[in-house]
Amino acid sequence: MSELLRVRHLTTSFMTGAGLARAVDDVSLTLLEGETLGMVGESGCGKTVTALSLLRLVDRPGHIAHESVIEYQGKDLMQMSPAQLRQIRGAEIAMIFQEPTASLNPVLTVGAQVDEAVRAHRSVSRADARARTVELFELVGIPDPAKRVNEYPHQLSGGMQQRAMIAMALSCNPRILIADEPTTALDVTIQAQILELLVELKQRLGMAMILITHDLGIVAGVADRVAVMYGGQIVEQANTDALFRQPAHPYTSALLRAVPRLDQPATRLATIPGAVPPATAWPPACRFHPRCPQTMDHCKSEMPGLTETGPAHLTRCWLAEEQHRRDA
Amino acid sequence: MKSVPTPLLSVRHLVKQYRATGGLLSRPAPLLAVSDVSFDLAYGESLGLVGESGSGKTTLARLILRLTEATAGSVRFDGIDVLDLDARSLRALRRRIQIVFQDPFGSLNPRMSVGAAVREPIEVHNIARGAAAVEKVTQLFQEVGLDPSYVDRYPHELSGGQRQRVGIARALSVEPDLLVLDEPVSALDVSVQAQVLNLLLDLRERRGLTYLFIAHDLAVVRHIAQRIIVMYAGRFVETAPAAQAYSEPLHPYTRSLLSAVPVPDPRGQRQRIVLKGDMPDPRHTPAGCVFHPRCPHLKKDDRCRTEVPLLREAAEGRKVACHWFEEPMTVPQSQAARHVN
């Protein structure tokens, strides 16, 4: 599979009242054609800012460092003019967000909003745009699409609103869909519907997907590869199976043990002491060291790099690196 | 386990109906938020109330606390008829029933230090004053795992997990018997959620508290509750000891709900029952079984569309509201695996 998206040294910072926040710090990742990359982490780890940065949707006081490279099919988005960027956004790379209610205009019918997206990138008549919208509604499983296009957002349930957002995102057949917590605001039975829909559409349309979520269960079921973020950095990246079977970073394994789950006995949960630090005050050296159960002296003095600790398995941890070297 | 002789809380035929206003042209239809529910909560028990948004679980909690007035039915707390109390007696009762909300940021006064927030109910209920009250705040902070030096901080200076600990300390400050926990960990990150859940487990054991734990997350409830009630569209559809409800759910809704919970194990992916559609509009609940339009049960028939299934005994300590729960409910592969509406 060929590389669709290649990101190198992506760094996004915000000037805040409390000082400079390096929300995303030197993130490098690759998205292959047709694959689903899961990005997991807790609030404030930088996963959403990473997603927004990929489309250069970060406004002042945010700033994407000039050294960052965001290559889509060999073309660097960082070097593009606003007009060139508009050719990419929506048409090649589309995005859906957590709260469909917040993304939809309440005073326009959902159909009109999808028509607009269709016409943004193609010169088609109103009638043709509407026909495409009805087709898209059908594609995303909105029942009675010819009628629903004329409804306003508040007339649709949360699940149906999210389907309308997906329809809008798919309007120009994007190659990449970035889904930022697409099911977090939804109930569990509706979440299951939307996840099924995303997986099916991805296969049918041959898209690649970046799925951002805090829910390890969702990644386990949907992603081919997973990147775990902590403190604005990727701390571990591996194929989904390897990540869940053999997590190499202490944060990943601690997180997996802290999740209440239905498939194991209901024993007392393991916890991670402390809380996620704010982006204005990342701890020095390894950012997880103040909460890590296996901290060594080295962890407090020098930041570990993201190094290979297994086949296609990258980990940002001195201990994992040392263990890998010993095993090799 | 038969019902305990005198339950701490006894709810009978509780109903909450809202008089909904109609649209410009439509006729107003009453909205049934809670529809004739009954249950007992034993001393020291931990009961989980689960359901999705709009199932009526929060309304039910508010009715018990009389934060919302019930339309019909009765609530007895330790023998006291709660719905009949005047304002003064109600205030005395509130000392014994406390509630912890989902968003501690929304339930704490931003201009009051967290120490003062915990101290306030102690003084309002005349439990202690002055230095004794301060001492009690210190003890409570320690008990919930907060550094007592934080008493002078304001809510915005604390993390979400710390704020929820303050919310818990405040609820405990009046030494209640019953703690109603309404989605207490839903707003917290996984790593912090586990800390708060463990704290709640410890507190219950140490203080012999009774919990009514409301949550939409079935995996979370499993760690706290001994018994669970599943709500759907204002009704109880299943009640059972937690272990059985999770290992062998009987109601088709409970089964679907459990199967929809994502499992953090790529190799342990189970067959999912993906329900069609949404929960019904509470103003136009379907006739017969409220769940029938989405029900994947194979035996579904006319009875489901016309006759409301009663919550009936299925086994020792288990009740189910389904006409067909005795029948095996295997879902055909095609239906389970794929769903496009």
Contacts between the chains, C-beta under 8 A, distances in Angstrom:
chain1	res1	chain2	res2	distance
A	42	B	189	3.9
A	42	B	190	6.3
A	42	B	191	6.3
A	43	B	189	5.5
A	141	B	339	7.7
A	141	B	340	4.7
A	141	B	341	4.1
A	142	B	341	7.3
A	143	B	341	5.1
A	157	B	278	4.4
A	159	B	278	6.0
A	160	B	278	7.5
A	187	B	52	3.8
A	187	B	53	5.6
A	187	B	216	6.8
A	187	B	279	7.7
A	188	B	52	6.6
A	188	B	216	6.9
A	188	B	217	7.9
A	188	B	218	7.5
A	188	B	257	6.4
A	188	B	260	4.8
A	188	B	261	6.0
A	189	B	52	6.5
A	189	B	256	6.2
A	189	B	257	6.3
A	189	B	260	5.1
A	189	B	274	7.7
A	189	B	275	4.7
A	190	B	52	8.0
A	190	B	278	6.8
A	191	B	260	6.9
A	191	B	262	7.8
A	192	B	259	8.0
A	192	B	260	4.0
A	192	B	272	5.9
A	192	B	274	4.9
A	192	B	275	7.5
A	193	B	274	5.7
A	193	B	275	7.4
A	193	B	276	7.8
A	193	B	339	6.3
A	195	B	262	7.8
A	196	B	272	7.7
A	196	B	274	5.6
A	196	B	338	7.4
A	196	B	339	5.5
A	197	B	339	7.9
A	197	B	340	7.5
A	200	B	338	7.5
A	200	B	340	7.2
A	214	B	189	6.9
A	214	B	190	6.9
A	215	B	262	6.1
A	216	B	190	7.6
A	216	B	264	4.0
A	217	B	261	7.0
A	217	B	262	2.8
A	217	B	263	5.4
A	217	B	264	4.5
A	218	B	262	4.9
A	219	B	264	7.8
A	220	B	262	6.8
A	220	B	263	6.5
A	220	B	264	4.9
A	220	B	265	5.7
A	220	B	266	4.7
A	220	B	269	7.3
A	221	B	262	5.5
A	221	B	263	7.2
A	221	B	266	7.3
A	221	B	269	5.5
A	240	B	266	4.9
A	241	B	266	5.0
A	241	B	267	6.9
A	244	B	264	6.8
A	244	B	265	5.9
A	244	B	266	5.3
A	244	B	267	7.8
A	245	B	267	7.9
A	254	B	191	7.1
A	255	B	190	6.0
A	255	B	191	6.4
A	256	B	264	6.4
A	258	B	190	5.3
A	258	B	191	5.3
A	258	B	193	7.4
A	258	B	194	4.0
A	259	B	190	5.7
A	259	B	194	7.9
A	259	B	219	7.5
A	259	B	264	5.5
A	260	B	193	7.7
A	260	B	194	7.5
A	260	B	197	7.1
A	260	B	217	7.4
A	260	B	219	4.1
A	260	B	220	5.0
A	260	B	222	6.6
A	260	B	223	5.1
A	261	B	219	5.4
A	261	B	263	6.6
A	261	B	264	6.1
A	262	B	218	6.7
A	262	B	219	5.2
A	262	B	222	6.6
A	262	B	246	6.6
A	262	B	258	6.6
A	262	B	261	5.5
A	262	B	263	6.6
A	263	B	263	5.1
A	263	B	265	6.3
A	263	B	268	5.3
A	263	B	270	7.9
A	266	B	222	4.9
A	266	B	223	5.3
A	266	B	242	7.8
A	268	B	198	6.1
A	268	B	201	6.9
A	268	B	223	8.0
A	269	B	194	4.0
A	269	B	197	6.0
A	269	B	198	6.1
A	269	B	223	6.5
A	270	B	194	6.7
A	271	B	191	6.9
A	271	B	194	4.5
A	271	B	195	4.6
A	271	B	198	6.2
A	272	B	191	3.9
A	272	B	194	7.5
A	272	B	195	7.9
A	273	B	195	7.9
A	275	B	159	4.3
A	275	B	160	7.8
A	275	B	161	5.8
A	275	B	162	7.6
A	275	B	189	7.9
A	275	B	191	7.7
A	275	B	192	6.0
A	276	B	189	6.5
A	276	B	191	7.4
